[in-house]
């Protein structure tokens, strides 16, 4: 993991440098954002698997929780990539109102920017359902397991904050502090979901 993290950091630095210097197209910038999240996930993983709690091990496995948590983490990562796509293609304000889209549940008019923006909103709804499913499973079946309950409840709290920041980003016209907090909170949501997933898979 250490070597993987080192390689990822070096690659991220090189990719970031050439993105700035050569003004590369949107896919390169989006890849840069996606790789940054992977570097963060590797760092979180290293911190977790070297902790005292991880070394002691956890109780018996729960296959259902493993599957739900894994799907949730993957969905959050894809949602972050979709957000990066929206950001780098300038589609952040393609739909200027919230929670509706031009006053409707489904946009009455379409363009590539509107499609990207609307997909991000639909992705947020899907992630919300998955997070609630993961947290609900933990609370119902593993209420006594602090190492699972804590990240599950934290995930719910972060989800509320992230949805609020996403709404304020649109309503404020992408005010830079709110927009930055939205990006940062998204990374923390991903890291928290990863911790829950790794703990669910720990023998």
N, C-alpha and C positions, 0 to 999 in steps of 0.2 A: 504493500500500500504506500509506503514511504517513497519508493522509486516511482510509482505511478503518479503520486502527487507532484513530485519534483518535475517529471516530464510534462505533466499537465500545466504546471506553472510556467515553465520555460516556453511551451507552445503558446500559452495564452499571452505571454509578453511579446513574443514575436508577432503573433497574429494581430495584437492590438497596435503594435508599432507600424506594421505595413498597412493596416487599415487607415491609420491617420495619415501616413506619408503618401500613400498612393490613391487615396480616396476611392477605395474599392467598392464594388456594388453592394447593395443591401444584403444579399445572402452571406457575404463574408462578415459583415457587421453583426448579423443575426447569429452566425456561427460563433463569433467572438463572445456574444452574450451567453449563448448556450454552454460554451466551454467554461466560462466563469462559474456557472452554477455547478458544473461537474467538479471543478476544483474545490468549491465550497463543500460539496457533498463528500469528497475524499477526505477533506480536513475533519469534517464532522465524524466520519467513519473511524478515522485514526484515533481521534479523541475518545470515542465510545469504546472501541475494542481494546484500548489500553487502560480503561478505567477499572477500579476495584470491583464494581458491581458486575461488569462483564466477565471478569476472571472467575468470580464465584459461580457464575451460571444462573439460569432461571428455571422455573418449574416446567412441566411437560408442555409440548408443542400444541398449538391450536391451528389446524390447517385452514379453517375458515378465516380466522384473523390474519393469517399469513397472506392469503390470497387477496382479501379486501385491502389490507395495508399496502401491499405491493402495487395493486392497481391504482390506489389513491396516490401513491408517491409518483408513479409514472404519469398519471393524469396531471398532477401539479406541475411536473417538469414540462410536459407538453404545453400546458397553459402558459407557463413562463416563456417558452419559445414563441408561442402565439402573441404574447404581449410584446416581446422583442420585435417580432415582425410588424406589429401594429405601430410600434414606436419608430422604427427605422424607415418605414414606408410613409410616415406622416399621416397615418390613419387614426391617430389618437382622438381627434375631434370630428371624425367623419360623421358620427352620430352625436349631435350637440346636447341632447337632453337625456335625462335618467330619472326613473328606471325605464320609461318608455323609449321607443325609437321613432322620432318624428311624430310623437303622439300616438303611436301604435305599438302593439306587442311585436309585430313583424314589420320591418321597414317597408313603406309603400313604394320606395324607389331604391334602386341598387346601383352600385359601382364596385370596383375592386376594393376601394378603401372602406366602403360601407360593409362589404362582405367580411373583410378581415376584422373590422371592429365588432360586428355583430357576432362573429364566430368566437371572439374573445369573451363576449358576454355569455353566450351559450356555454362555453367552456367553464366559466365561473360557476354557472348553475350546476353543471355536472360535478365539478370539484366539490361544491358545497354538499351535494347529496352523498358523495363518496366519503367525505370527512365525517359527516353525521353518521354514516353507516359504520365506519371504523370506530368512532368514539362510542356510539351506542352499543356495539358489540363488546367493547372493552368494559364499559360500565355495567352491562348486564351479566357478562360471563366472568369477568376478572376484576371485580370491584376491589378485592383485597390485594391485588398486585400493584403496588405503588409504582413500580418501574414501567408499567403499561398505562395505568390510570393518569399519571402526571402528564406525559406527552400527549395523551388523547384529549384531556381537558384543555391543555395549553393550545392544542391545534384548533379547538373550537373557538377559543378566545382570539387567537390570531386570525382566524377566518373572518370573524366579525369585524376586526380592525381592518383587514385587507379589503373587504367589500365596501366598508365605509370610505376608505382612502380611494378606492377605485371610483366610487360615485363622486367624491369631492374633486378628483382629478378632472373629471368631465365638466362638472358644474362650475369649477373655478377657471375653466379654460386652460387646463394643464399648468396650474401654478407650480413653479419648479420645486418648491419645498415639498408640497403634497405629492407631486409626481415621484420625487426621489424616495420619499417614505413608502410609497406604494411599491416601488421596485425592491427596496430593502426588505420590507415586510414579506413580500413574495418569496424571497430567498430564505427567510426565517421559517416560513410555513413549510417550504420544501425540506429544510433541515430537520424540523420537528417531525414531519411525517416519516422521514428516513430513519430517525432514531426509533420511532415506534415500530417500523417495519423490521429493522435489524434486531430489535429486542424480541419481536414475535418469532423470528427465525432462529434465535439463539437456543441451542439444545439445553 
